[in-house]
Amino acid sequence: MRALAVAALLLFAGAARAEILLEHPWAQPTPPKAVVGRAYVKIFNHSAEMDHLVGVKTDAALSTEIAGIRILQDVPNLRRLYNIDIPAERSFSFAPGGYHILMRNLKKPLVAGDKITGELIFENAGSVPVVFTVEAEPH
């Protein structure tokens, strides 16, 4: 009976992850001594319920966080965000000049062609694996 419950739970978790689709995960190359890097992705929520991106992990940096730009008195300010709403049947984009995934304390410079493995962590869908490709110019 317990094995059946575990199998049902794993099937449900797999179905929830299938509701979240990622399009074009990429990261910007960094200068040789850079300690921070930025990554971007478009997230599609194909479920009937809102989900929330609550965390990000990568193998490229000691810490990774969700960040956004907020304008205060006509001055753009970077701020850490603790979650992002991904509406039902809608998408959310991380893109240069706006929301991005900030990698702090890079383990090495990000070079065009490199692959960065990681995961996006959602409140409902759980952990969704991602591979960011370092690109000089996004395609």
C-alpha positions in Angstrom: 0.0 0.0 0.0 2.8 2.4 0.9 4.5 1.8 -2.5 1.3 2.7 -4.3 1.1 5.9 -2.3 4.7 6.8 -3.2 4.1 6.0 -6.9 1.0 8.2 -6.9 2.9 11.0 -5.3 5.8 10.7 -7.8 3.3 10.6 -10.7 1.6 13.7 -9.4 4.9 15.6 -9.0 6.0 14.6 -12.5 2.6 15.9 -13.9 3.0 19.2 -12.0 6.5 19.7 -13.4 5.1 19.0 -16.9 2.9 22.1 -16.4 5.9 24.3 -16.2 7.8 24.7 -19.5 11.1 26.7 -19.9 12.0 28.4 -23.2 15.5 29.6 -24.1 17.4 29.5 -20.8 20.6 31.5 -21.4 23.3 33.5 -19.5 25.5 36.4 -20.4 29.3 35.9 -20.6 31.3 37.7 -17.9 34.6 39.4 -17.8 37.5 37.3 -16.5 37.4 38.6 -12.9 33.6 39.0 -12.5 32.0 37.7 -9.3 28.4 38.0 -10.5 26.5 36.7 -13.6 23.0 37.0 -15.0 20.8 34.4 -16.5 17.4 34.6 -18.3 14.5 32.3 -19.3 10.9 32.5 -20.3 8.6 30.4 -18.0 5.3 29.1 -19.2 2.7 27.9 -16.7 0.3 25.6 -18.5 -1.6 24.6 -15.4 -5.0 26.0 -14.4 -3.6 27.4 -11.2 -1.1 30.2 -10.4 2.3 29.0 -9.4 5.2 30.8 -7.7 8.9 30.7 -8.5 10.4 30.6 -5.0 14.0 29.8 -5.6 16.8 29.1 -8.1 20.0 27.0 -7.8 22.9 26.7 -10.2 26.3 25.0 -10.2 28.0 28.1 -11.5 27.9 30.2 -8.3 27.9 29.9 -4.5 24.5 31.6 -4.3 21.8 32.3 -6.8 18.7 34.6 -6.4 15.8 36.1 -8.2 16.4 39.8 -8.9 14.5 42.7 -10.4 14.9 46.4 -11.1 12.8 48.9 -9.3 12.7 52.6 -10.1 13.0 54.8 -7.0 13.0 58.6 -7.6 14.0 58.0 -11.3 16.9 55.8 -10.3 17.0 52.1 -11.1 17.7 49.9 -8.1 18.5 46.2 -8.1 16.5 44.3 -5.5 16.2 40.7 -4.4 12.8 39.0 -4.9 11.7 36.1 -2.8 9.1 34.9 -5.3 7.6 35.6 -8.7 4.0 34.9 -9.5 3.5 32.8 -12.7 -0.2 33.2 -13.6 -2.2 30.2 -14.8 -2.0 29.7 -18.5 0.4 32.6 -18.9 4.2 33.2 -19.1 6.8 35.3 -17.3 10.1 36.4 -18.8 13.4 37.1 -17.3 15.2 39.4 -19.8 18.1 41.9 -19.9 17.2 45.2 -18.3 14.5 43.7 -16.1 14.0 40.6 -14.0 16.9 38.2 -14.0 18.5 35.3 -12.2 21.5 36.7 -10.3 24.4 34.4 -9.7 26.7 35.7 -6.9 30.3 34.6 -6.2 30.8 32.8 -9.5 33.1 29.8 -9.3 34.6 30.7 -12.7 34.0 33.2 -15.5 31.0 32.5 -17.8 32.3 31.9 -21.3 30.2 31.7 -24.5 29.3 28.1 -25.1 29.4 27.0 -21.4 26.5 25.2 -19.9 25.2 26.0 -16.4 23.0 23.3 -14.8 20.5 24.2 -12.2 16.9 24.1 -11.1 14.0 26.5 -10.7 12.0 25.8 -7.6 8.2 26.4 -7.7 5.7 26.3 -4.9 3.4 23.9 -6.7 5.5 22.3 -9.5 8.5 21.7 -7.2 12.0 21.5 -8.7 12.3 21.9 -12.5 15.8 21.2 -14.0 17.3 23.8 -16.3 20.4 24.1 -18.4 21.5 27.7 -19.2 23.7 28.2 -22.3 26.1 31.1 -22.0 25.6 33.2 -25.2 27.2 36.4 -26.3 24.0 37.4 -28.1 20.6 35.7 -27.4 19.0 33.9 -30.3 
